[in-house]
Amino acid sequence: MAIDIQPLHGEFAGEVSGIDLTRPLSREDVVAIDAGMDRYAVLVFHDQHFDDATQLAFSRNFGELEISSGGEMSKPEERRLAIELADISNLDRDNRLRAVDDKRRLNALGNRLWHSDASFRAVPAKYSLLSARVVPQAGGNTEFADMRAAYDVLDDATKAEIEDLVTEHSSAFSREQIGFPPVDFGNDNQDKLRPVRHRLVRTHPVTGRKSLYLSAHIGTIVGWPVPEARAFIRDLTEHATQPRFVHAHRWRQWDLVIWDNRTTMHRARRYDDLHDIRDLRRTTIRGDGLTVAQAA
Amino acid sequence: MSISIRPLHPSFVGEVTGVDLTRPLSREQVAAIESGMDQHAVLVFHDQPITDEQQCDFSRNFGELEVTLAGQMAKPEDRRFGDRLELGDISNLDAQNRLRAREDHRRMYALANQLWHSDASFRAIGAGYTLLHARIVPSRGGNTEFADMRAAYDALDDATKAEIDDLVTEHSIRFSREQLGFQVDSPGNEDKLRPVRHRLVLTHPVTGRKSLYLSSHIGGIVGWPVPEARAFIRDLAEHATQRQFVYAHEWRVNDLVMWDNRQVMHRARRFNDLQEVRDLRRTSIKGVGLTVEETAAAA
């Protein structure tokens, strides 16, 4: 059965039907999904009854899996899931709700800022794939913003100003914004907090479209005073996340959503996480290479 | 000639005509402006060629003038207006009237005015009215935007209203600067940097209308973990500054704009400040009805 894609927000975000992702995919299916990703940047699949093994197997169709930074930075005995699966839940290892002042809960609040996954890595993420196993009764949406459309409508002066700008990203910067000090979760993680550099304007390798590579992980622009860089990045982010560029995904159990981190930002929305469970599991595909040469 | 006010936005902001601010005002004129402020929260006056002295005189009609924190923290030789601490220097000029350089410390400090805020909310008694007068304006950019915190409050759903009704926030000038990666250090002024508390929901002392008392100076909510408080305050500020609640003022020379910090937030917008002059002068009136105790009594 051929897959069908219905656009959800103009040329941004598509809803896919006609495929069971938990079974092995044909080469044609993978090509069709990749083409859908190039066009829509976000794809939504309903009723995909993944377990961890089938999610991992499906994800590998799109490239090499990345180890999640949350996993890397935690001790093995604290992990609820295999290290290739990012634990996007409010549960601890024993499947209990995390308490109000739990460090991992506070760290995860950084996901409520607009960001692009793993932009704090020199080789950042390509796709993220998020599978909904348990969803809360209300709230907890994920919102996506189209960085291609946001780039397209910038005026020519701004496009010229930003064309060659290089930004510095670290997960310490996004956490700093909400007053969460960069903590060492028990391992030696200082190297993972060191800022990496990326171009502010990226060109998609397949479509050739330009997009803004923005993220809450940005702490400055190379060559700019920090406060000026941050004020400017905030302005660009505000521009890029206007409602007309945003699609809000309301989760249903067994939804799978794939997005391209090279061309979108996303954020989680608030829900009653002290009382209600939200258990989402993420796999991440490594990107193709550096966006800019890194400082020595 | 009598004062007349024309609305510039569906929920707030009025344009005032029929008054000359270079002359002393009558009691009736002051009352008309105050009642305009209660209703519109922001008033715009065009073509008012007032001097510093006249701006201070006009401002005193509405209460006691505040001295500015930046003035208090600056060395006397760095102040462009000398001992006149009640005149806030909202410009990109140094004491010798030269454009400030890119890395200038005062320029970095002032960049936080591009974040949505309510003036002096970092004081136990924040500002009531602020009055800003335009002497020199850049050829483009540098707007001031205002957001209506009454309309933003009204548009919240009932669950959120109930959740925030009794929340108390902590404000410091340090928090707004920290957001831009700028550390405020002012030896001898530690008392002015210490966080102060305010209710998140204010009730206007005259109209009785509720509004959100938000500001980039907020660093926490009493009783909440800091990251949760900041994420929530960001969500509220995003709600409160949606386009339908915002008016953008495009400055002309000799505009005077006054606003009520208890009812609106505002922010400056970017301009080419390394090449062009923008010289605005600010006076502020000490607020009433702003402290946790006063607002608790009013509720």
Interface residues (C-beta under 8 A of the other chain):
Chain A: V100 D101 L106 N107 L109 G110 R112 L113 R175 Q177 I178 G179 F180 G219 T220 P225 V226 P227 E228 R230 A231 F232 R234 D235 R270
Chain B: R102 E103 M108 L111 A112 Q114 L115 R177 Q179 L180 G181 F182 G219 G220 P225 V226 P227 E228 A229 R230 A231 F232 R234 D235 R270
